[in-house]
């Protein structure tokens, strides 16, 4: 029986997308949570007093990635910010790169996992926030928002079950951005 209950979230990686080519995935430390909401617009057309066409059309998406913090290099990787002399300069003219997001979730009750690739996202720089210590330390996380679009071939995301996928595909998941061999 195939396990289907999922829990956990780890191994967040991003890979730059240039045209139709992905660069090498880079690990982003401190994965806390991810949520990607894909938007589908309902389309209905009527003829002869009845619905003669009914469908949903992909209309992009948006999401949130929560991580434990950001390094200076991650600012460059995620937002296109300038890194220089141990600092990062975020400018209103920065152009965030388009990236693929790769990650995994555990399949509960087994050693298997479900691997995910969201193909084309852009991140917005996070808000600047801080809070005083009041007798104890509370975790302060960074919440990143992103948009999702479809690739030219209409691909949006891909997920693979390590229980049934080819072993090489699973072991190479974080080496290259995977796409199905046949679509």
C-alpha distance (Angstrom), angle and dihedral (degrees) to the residues before:
residue distance angle dihedral
X1 . . .
X2 3.80 . .
X3 3.79 113.5 .
X4 3.80 112.4 -129.2
X5 3.80 107.0 170.2
X6 3.78 111.2 105.4
X7 3.79 132.5 -158.6
X8 3.77 135.7 166.0
X9 3.78 134.0 28.5
X10 3.79 126.9 -131.5
X11 3.79 149.4 139.1
X12 3.80 97.7 53.2
X13 3.80 110.5 -171.0
X14 3.79 132.2 171.2
X15 3.80 128.1 -155.6
X16 3.81 123.5 -164.6
X17 3.81 116.3 -118.0
X18 3.80 117.3 -147.2
X19 3.79 113.0 177.6
X20 3.80 101.1 -45.5
X21 3.81 96.8 -29.4
X22 3.80 126.4 95.8
X23 3.78 124.3 -148.1
X24 3.78 124.4 -141.3
X25 3.82 113.6 -61.5
X26 3.82 115.4 -108.9
X27 3.81 122.9 -154.3
X28 3.81 118.3 -118.7
X29 3.82 108.8 -155.6
X30 3.77 125.2 -137.3
X31 3.80 105.2 36.3
X32 3.81 110.7 -171.0
X33 3.83 106.6 161.1
X34 3.78 143.7 -26.5
X35 3.78 133.0 -159.0
X36 3.79 125.3 180.0
X37 3.80 118.0 -174.1
X38 3.78 112.3 -161.8
X39 3.78 114.5 -156.0
X40 3.79 121.3 -139.8
X41 3.79 119.6 -177.8
X42 3.78 117.2 -148.2
X43 3.79 113.6 -125.8
X44 3.80 120.7 -165.0
X45 3.77 129.0 172.5
X46 3.78 125.4 -171.0
X47 3.77 132.0 -149.8
X48 3.78 130.9 164.8
X49 3.82 91.1 9.9
X50 3.82 93.0 -59.5
X51 3.77 140.1 86.3
X52 3.79 106.4 -93.0
X53 3.81 96.6 172.7
X54 3.79 128.1 31.5
X55 3.80 125.1 169.1
X56 3.79 146.4 131.0
X57 3.80 119.8 -115.3
X58 3.82 122.2 -156.7
X59 3.78 109.1 -111.9
X60 3.82 102.8 -179.6
X61 3.74 125.4 -94.3
X62 3.75 147.2 -128.4
X63 3.74 136.5 -143.0
X64 3.75 150.9 172.0
X65 3.78 129.4 -120.8
X66 3.80 115.7 -166.6
X67 3.80 117.2 -161.2
X68 3.79 135.2 170.1
X69 3.81 93.7 -111.4
X70 3.80 145.1 -45.0
X71 3.78 131.2 -100.9
X72 3.77 121.0 -145.9
X73 3.81 90.0 -108.3
X74 3.84 90.6 52.0
X75 3.83 88.5 56.7
X76 3.79 87.4 58.7
X77 3.81 94.3 43.8
X78 3.82 96.6 46.9
X79 3.81 103.4 32.4
X80 3.81 107.6 19.6
X81 3.82 91.3 -116.1
X82 3.81 119.7 161.9
X83 3.80 116.8 -103.0
X84 3.80 115.7 -159.2
X85 3.82 136.3 154.5
X86 3.81 94.8 -8.5
X87 3.79 94.4 -48.8
X88 3.77 139.4 90.7
X89 3.80 126.3 -132.0
X90 3.79 115.8 -156.5
X91 3.80 111.8 -163.2
X92 3.78 131.7 -173.6
X93 3.82 87.1 -122.5
X94 3.83 94.9 56.7
X95 3.79 113.2 123.9
X96 3.78 112.8 -146.7
X97 3.80 112.6 -136.1
X98 3.76 120.6 -119.9
X99 3.80 110.0 -111.5
X100 3.78 143.9 -179.1
X101 3.81 115.2 -128.0
X102 3.81 117.0 -143.7
X103 3.80 124.8 -172.0
X104 3.79 144.3 138.9
X105 3.79 141.5 -130.7
X106 3.80 125.6 -156.6
X107 3.79 120.9 -115.6
X108 3.78 103.0 -130.1
X109 3.79 117.2 -120.9
X110 3.81 93.1 21.2
X111 3.81 144.5 62.3
X112 3.80 90.9 -112.9
X113 3.78 128.6 103.8
X114 3.78 142.1 -165.6
X115 3.80 113.6 -122.7
X116 3.80 121.7 -153.1
X117 3.81 135.7 -161.9
X118 3.80 119.7 -174.5
X119 3.79 101.9 -165.7
X120 3.81 110.3 -152.9
X121 3.81 122.2 22.7
X122 3.81 136.3 149.1
X123 3.79 122.7 -157.2
X124 3.80 127.6 -145.2
X125 3.82 116.8 -143.5
X126 3.82 112.3 -99.9
X127 3.77 128.3 -108.4
X128 3.79 117.2 -95.3
X129 3.78 109.6 -116.8
X130 3.79 138.6 155.0
X131 3.76 137.7 166.5
X132 3.77 135.1 -155.9
X133 3.77 123.3 -107.9
X134 3.78 110.3 -106.4
X135 3.78 106.4 -171.8
X136 3.78 93.9 -51.3
X137 3.75 144.2 33.6
X138 3.79 121.0 -100.1
X139 3.76 122.3 -168.0
X140 3.79 113.1 -102.1
X141 3.79 112.8 -158.8
X142 3.79 131.9 -171.8
X143 3.79 117.8 -122.5
X144 3.79 115.3 -155.3
X145 3.78 122.7 -168.0
X146 3.78 121.9 -151.8
X147 3.78 141.3 178.5
X148 3.81 125.9 -132.2
X149 3.80 127.8 -148.5
X150 3.79 134.7 176.5
X151 3.79 120.9 -106.4
X152 3.80 120.7 -118.6
X153 3.83 89.1 -92.4
X154 3.86 88.8 53.5
X155 3.84 93.1 -108.0
X156 3.82 113.6 148.0
X157 3.81 105.4 165.9
X158 3.77 141.4 -13.2
X159 3.78 129.9 -153.1
X160 3.78 129.2 -169.3
X161 3.80 130.4 -162.8
X162 3.82 109.2 -139.0
X163 3.80 88.9 -152.4
X164 3.81 92.7 65.8
X165 3.84 106.1 17.3
X166 3.81 122.5 98.0
X167 3.83 109.7 -85.5
X168 3.82 92.8 -124.7
X169 3.80 91.4 55.3
X170 3.82 90.3 53.3
X171 3.83 95.2 45.8
X172 3.83 91.7 46.9
X173 3.83 94.9 46.1
X174 3.80 94.5 109.2
X175 3.83 95.5 37.0
X176 3.80 97.8 64.8
X177 3.79 135.6 4.1
X178 3.79 106.1 -95.9
X179 3.78 127.3 -139.6
X180 3.80 126.8 178.4
X181 3.79 113.9 -87.8
X182 3.80 90.9 -130.8
X183 3.79 124.6 25.9
